[in-house]
Amino acid sequence: MLVTARDLLRSCEVSAGPFGNVKNQIGYCGLWCGSCIVGNGTLRELTEKYEKLIKGYGVDEWGAKDFDSREFMKGLASLIQNPPICPGCLKDGGNDECKIGPCASKKGISDCNECKESKTCKNLEALEKVRTGALDVGMPIKTGKDRQPQLKEKWTVEIRNEFPYCVIDV
């Protein structure tokens, strides 16, 4: 199948339709679920488009000699097979191994910033790890007493500006 320049440009657009499922969630750890490319469906959508482009251009036939295109395509297929979206930890999604959500939920708080035991928290190392990883990939984090509706609105605008090809339904 021949992929045209128009197809290539169109392939850069991301509908991010599942974004609507997570755009209003800030997890117990303070991460905004709407900015997670796994949870908001962007990774899956881009992977599907990437797979189509690679097949369309025949990269496996003329690509780098030391590149194992078969294994690469297998990896892409594996990403596509993952669940399409994550509903976010507030709706029983997220990482099954996370200790932060169950702890906050048990204490009846909406996020770790409300916890009175933050300095002695047994999950502090896990919280720091998830926040550091998120910051490394540019995910916004609620770290203070900021009001969630204003943060989500601000962050949505920032994502639109940073990723103009992403069509975000607000």
N, C-alpha and C positions, 0 to 999 in steps of 0.2 A: 504494500500500500504506500503510495507516494504522499508525503507530508509537505504541504506548501508553506510558504512564508506566512500566509494568513493563518494557517493552522497553528504555526509556531507562536504567533502573537496571541491568538485566542487561547492557546494552552497556558499562557502566563497568567490568565485571569483565573481567580479562584472564587468560587461562589460562596464557600464557607457557610452553606445553608445550615448545617448543624450548630453553627455559632449561636443561634437563637436558644438552643437548649442550655447553654452554659454561660451566656453573656451576663446574666444577673447573679452569678455565684462568685463569692469570694470564699475560698475554702477555710477550714479551721486554722490552717497554717498561715493564712494571709495572702496566698496566691490567688490571682484572678483567673478563674477557670476559662474565661473567654479568650485569654491570651495563650492558652496551651494548644499547640498545633496538633497534638494527639487527640485531646478532648473535643476540640472544636471542629474536627474533621478535615482540617487543612492538610495534614500529613498524608492521609489516605488519598485525598483528591489529587494532590500534587504527584504522589507516587503513581497513580493510575495514568496521569497525563505523561509523566516521565517514561513509563513503560511503553506507552503508545508511540512517543517520539523516537525512542531507541529502536523499537521494531520498525517504525516507518522509515527511518534513515538507514537501516541495515548496519548499525554500528558493530554488531557481532561479526560481520563479514570483513570490515575494513578497519576496525578499531586497533588500538595498541596491541602489539604481539603478546605482551606479558599480562594482558587483561583477560580474565576468565569471565566472558560475557554470560555463559550459561549459569555460573554460580551467582553472578550479579543479578540476573533476571529472576533466579530462584529467591534471592533476598527481597527483591521488589514484590514478588508474588506473596511472600510471607507477610510483608507489611500490609498489603492489600487485604489479606485474609483476617487481619485483626478486626475486632469489633469496630463498626464504623465510627462510633463516637463514645465518649465517656460522659455519663450524666453528671459527673462531678461528685465529690465526696458528700455533699449535703443531700444528695439523692442516691446514696448507696453505691456510688462509683468510686473512681480513683484507685490508688494502689492498695491491693489487698493486704500488703505487709505494713501499711502505715499505722503508726502508734498514736499519731497526733489526733486524728479524727475521733477515735473511740474515747480518748482521754477527755477532749473538750466536750464531747457529747455527754459523757458521764457526769461532768461538772456542770452541765447546763449552760455553757457559754458558746457564743457564736464564733469566736476565734480566740487564739492564744493570747492576743493582746489584752484580753479581759481577765486573764488568769492572775490571781493574787500570789501564785506560787512560781512565777516565771523565773526567779533567780535560783530556785531549788528544784526545778522541774526535772524529772527523770527522762523526759523526752527532748531536752534542750539540744542535745547533740543531733538528733534526727531532724529537729526543726531547723537548726543552723545548716545542716547538709542540704535539705530541700530548698531552703531560701537561697543559699549560695549557688546551687545548681540553676535555680530559676533566674537569678540575677545574671549569671554567666550567659544565658541565652536571651536576655532582655525582657523577661516576664516582669510585669509590675507586681509589687508586693505592698500590702497594707501593713504598716509597721506601727502605727500609732492609733489615736482615737479618731482618725478621719472618718467622716460619714460615708458609708458605702455607696449610696446613690450617686453622690457627686464624683466619687472615685471612678465608678464604672462608666459614667458619662465621659469623664476626662480621658480615661484609658481607651474608650472606643474611638474617640476623635484621634488620639495619638496613633492607634493601629491603622485607621483609615489613611492618615497622612504618611505613615511609614511604608504601608503596603497598598499603593493606589490601585493595584490590579485585583485586590481582594474586594469582592462585592459583599459588604456586610449589611445584613438586614438588622435594623435597630428597632 
